[in-house]
Every structure is written in structure tokens, then in C-alpha cells.
Amino acid sequence: MQSVTIHIEKLQEKVNTLFVGLPDAGLVGLIAANQLVHDMKLQGMGWIDLGDYMPPTAVVHSGLPFSPVQIFAGSGIAVITAEVPIPVEASKIVGETVLSIAKKISAKEVVTVGGLASEDRYEEESQPTIYFVSSSPEEVKKMSDAGIYPLDGGLLMGVYAQLMMGGIKEEIPVNAFYINAYPRLPDPGAAAALLTVLSKIYPIKVDIEGLVKQSEEIRMKTKQIMQQVASVSRPSSSFMYT
């Protein structure tokens, strides 16, 4: 029988915002969530067991095994992050589970962070575009007033879609931030740009310099490889037919 269970310790302080970062385009959600955990020195407070929805999986850190879906907290925030993709068939129950955790820890809102696959990202020299979606009309207006405009159209799927619709039903504000990201490569630069914006809205402090450096190295190497592939695959004039 498939089931999802929550293992969570009692919080020592109040949590205002629950951040959720899952693997997606550019691994933006995972990178941003891990950076929050690291820089804000958040403490592990539990994990989510996906049961039969996932093969037996353990993530190893410093010689110790952990569940791939972890919960951290401290400094007035909590973070849920997964180091493996959430199976599609588990999306609904995982979204419901995250909302139940938000209610359990009395979080005032849920904030999801993620990437949108964009081929143009490989050529971008400037900051990638950020999009915003919210279950609350009031939050949409607040973000628009802050210069972050809502996504005009699109389709949400998976855990984040379940969270968004569940937030409407449960009357818990769910705010989703998306950013253009590399489709097939980690994109720490996109995660850095997203965290920079979030730090102006929420009381978080992160060091993004390392992420920006990593991203530029990835972008330049990828651009060089793409140029090499294009040059090798381009037929020479002596083999062209007319």
C-alpha cells in the first residue's frame, strides 16, 4: 500500500515562511533551497518518507544516510528540499503533505522556487527573467507593486500545482517564483538571481557570489561546446550538392 509519512520534531521557534525547493529545470529549486539551508545555518527538523512511491533511496552526507526529502528550520523560516525528483504519481499526496506541514508548524505562507527551461538562457548575458504566481490575489498585487510581475499564462504541473490549488482550498497563501534556467544543466546563476530577489522580500541572507561564478563557468563552457558541435556538423562546400 502506497503511503507518505512525516517525521518531524517539535519546533523551538515560530516559523513565518515555509520554502520549498525541488529538483527541476537547472536544479534551481534544489540549489536555492540548499543555499538557504547552508547560509542561514538551518537545523534538520525531520523528513518525509515517500514509502512505496519511491524505490529505497538514501542520500549520504559525511558517512551518514538521510532521507532524500528533508525538512530544515531556523531563523523564522523552514525549508523542504528533495535531492531526487518527486515521482509524478506522488505529486498530489506530496503537495498535500507539504501543506499539512505548513499548518502543523503554523507557517503564514508557503514559497516555492523553481526553474523554467529556456534554450535562450545559454545566450543570456543579463539576469534571467523571473515570473510570479500566487494563490492569493492580494499577494499578486503586492508583488506587482514591488516590480515582480505575474506570469501571464502557462500550465503548472506536479507538486507545485497541487500546492497552489491546495493553498486556495486551505486558505494558505502559496507564492511561486520561477526563473528562466538551463534546460539540461545545473544553473546556480539562475538560483542566485532568484535568491537575490527573494532576499528583498523575505528576511533571508544568502551569499550568492559562489553561485554566480559557478554559473558563468558552466555557461561559457556550454557555449564553447555548442559552437564546436555546430562547426563540426556544418558541411564543407566541397561536399554540398546543388
C-alpha positions in Angstrom: 0.0 0.0 0.0 1.4 3.4 -1.0 1.7 6.0 1.8 3.6 9.1 2.7 4.6 9.7 6.3 6.0 12.8 8.1 8.7 12.6 10.7 9.1 16.0 12.4 10.5 17.3 15.6 8.8 20.0 17.7 9.9 23.5 16.7 11.7 25.6 19.2 10.7 28.9 17.5 7.9 30.3 15.3 8.0 29.8 11.6 6.6 32.5 9.3 7.6 31.2 5.9 7.9 27.6 4.6 10.2 27.5 1.5 10.0 24.5 -0.9 12.7 23.7 -3.4 12.5 20.6 -5.6 14.7 19.4 -8.5 13.5 21.0 -11.7 15.0 22.8 -14.8 18.5 23.9 -13.9 18.1 22.3 -10.5 17.1 25.9 -9.5 14.8 24.8 -6.7 17.3 22.4 -5.2 20.3 24.8 -5.4 18.3 27.7 -3.9 16.9 25.6 -1.1 20.3 24.1 -0.2 21.9 27.6 -0.3 19.3 28.8 2.2 19.9 25.9 4.5 23.7 26.4 4.3 23.9 30.2 4.6 21.3 30.5 7.3 22.6 27.6 9.2 19.2 25.9 9.4 18.9 22.7 11.5 17.4 19.4 10.4 14.0 19.0 12.0 12.6 16.0 10.1 12.0 14.2 6.8 9.3 13.0 4.6 9.1 9.2 3.8 7.6 8.6 0.3 7.0 5.0 1.1 6.2 2.8 -2.0 6.1 5.9 -4.2 9.9 5.7 -4.4 12.4 2.8 -4.5 14.5 2.5 -1.3 16.8 5.6 -1.5 19.2 7.2 0.9 21.3 10.3 0.5 24.7 10.1 2.2 26.4 13.1 3.9 29.6 12.7 5.9 29.1 9.0 6.1 25.5 9.1 7.4 22.4 8.1 5.5 19.4 10.5 5.2 16.0 10.5 3.5 16.2 12.4 0.2 13.3 14.6 1.3 14.4 16.7 4.3 12.9 19.5 6.4 15.1 22.2 8.0 14.2 25.2 10.2 15.6 28.2 12.0 15.7 32.0 12.0 11.9 32.1 11.5 11.8 30.0 8.3 11.6 26.4 7.3 12.8 24.7 4.1 11.7 21.5 2.5 14.0 20.2 -0.2 14.4 16.9 -2.2 17.6 15.7 -3.6 15.8 13.4 -6.0 12.9 14.1 -8.4 9.4 13.5 -6.9 7.6 10.8 -8.9 4.7 12.1 -10.9 2.3 9.7 -9.2 3.3 11.1 -5.8 2.7 14.8 -6.7 -0.7 15.1 -5.3 0.0 13.4 -1.9 3.3 15.2 -1.6 1.7 18.6 -2.2 -1.0 17.7 0.4 1.7 16.6 2.8 3.7 19.9 2.4 0.5 21.9 3.2 -0.2 19.7 6.2 3.4 20.5 7.4 2.8 24.2 6.9 -0.3 24.0 9.1 1.5 21.9 11.7 4.2 24.5 12.1 1.8 27.4 11.8 3.6 28.9 8.8 1.9 32.0 7.4 2.7 31.2 3.8 4.4 28.7 1.5 7.0 29.9 -1.0 8.1 27.6 -3.9 11.2 28.3 -6.0 11.9 26.7 -9.4 13.3 27.0 -12.9 11.6 27.2 -16.3 13.6 25.5 -19.0 14.8 28.1 -21.6 17.1 27.5 -24.5 17.8 31.2 -24.7 19.4 31.0 -21.2 22.6 29.8 -22.8 23.0 33.1 -24.6 21.8 35.4 -21.9 24.3 38.0 -20.6 21.9 39.8 -18.3 19.8 38.5 -15.4 17.2 35.8 -16.4 13.5 36.7 -16.2 11.6 36.0 -13.0 7.9 35.0 -13.0 5.4 35.0 -10.2 2.3 33.0 -9.4 0.2 33.2 -6.2 -2.9 31.5 -4.8 -3.7 34.9 -3.2 -4.9 38.0 -5.3 -3.6 40.2 -2.6 -0.1 38.7 -2.9 -0.2 39.1 -6.7 -0.9 42.8 -6.2 1.8 43.2 -3.6 4.5 41.6 -5.8 3.4 43.7 -8.8 3.8 46.8 -6.6 7.3 45.6 -5.8 8.1 45.2 -9.5 7.7 41.5 -9.8 5.0 40.8 -12.4 2.8 37.7 -12.6 3.1 35.0 -15.2 0.7 36.0 -18.0 -0.1 32.4 -18.9 1.1 28.9 -18.6 0.5 25.5 -17.1 1.6 24.4 -13.6 2.0 20.6 -13.0 3.2 18.3 -10.3 3.8 19.1 -6.6 3.8 22.9 -7.2 0.5 22.8 -9.0 -1.0 20.7 -6.1 0.4 23.2 -3.6 -1.1 26.2 -5.5 -4.6 24.7 -5.7 -4.4 23.3 -2.2 -3.4 26.8 -0.9 -6.6 28.2 -2.4 -8.7 25.4 -0.8 -6.9 25.7 2.6 -6.7 29.5 2.5 -2.9 29.3 3.0 -1.0 31.8 0.7 1.2 29.9 -1.7 3.7 32.1 -3.6 5.6 30.6 -6.5 8.7 32.2 -8.0 10.1 30.8 -11.3 13.1 31.9 -13.3 14.5 31.0 -16.8 17.1 28.3 -16.4 19.3 25.9 -18.4 17.2 23.1 -19.7 19.8 20.3 -19.2 22.5 21.7 -16.9 22.6 22.9 -13.3 22.1 26.7 -13.2 23.4 28.2 -10.0 23.4 31.6 -11.6 19.6 31.5 -12.0 19.3 30.3 -8.4 21.5 33.2 -7.3 19.3 35.7 -9.2 16.2 34.3 -7.7 17.6 34.3 -4.2 18.7 38.0 -4.7 15.1 38.9 -5.4 13.7 36.8 -2.5 16.1 38.5 -0.1 14.4 41.8 -0.9 11.0 40.4 0.1 11.8 37.9 2.9 14.1 38.1 5.8 16.8 35.8 4.4 20.5 36.3 4.0 22.5 34.3 1.4 25.9 34.5 -0.2 25.4 34.3 -4.0 28.9 35.1 -5.2 30.0 31.5 -5.4 26.8 30.6 -7.3 27.3 33.4 -9.9 30.9 32.2 -10.5 29.8 28.6 -11.0 27.1 29.6 -13.4 29.3 31.8 -15.6 31.8 28.9 -15.9 29.0 26.5 -16.9 27.6 29.0 -19.4 30.9 29.7 -21.1 31.9 26.0 -21.3 28.5 25.1 -22.7 28.6 27.9 -25.3 32.1 26.7 -26.4 30.8 23.1 -26.8 27.8 24.2 -28.7 30.0 26.3 -31.1 32.3 23.3 -31.6 29.4 21.0 -32.3 28.0 23.5 -34.8 31.3 23.9 -36.5 31.9 20.1 -36.8 28.4 19.4 -38.0 28.4 22.1 -40.7 29.1 20.6 -44.1 32.0 21.9 -46.1 31.5 23.4 -49.5 33.2 20.6 -51.3 30.5 18.1 -50.2 27.5 20.3 -50.9 25.1 19.2 -53.7 23.2 21.6 -55.9 
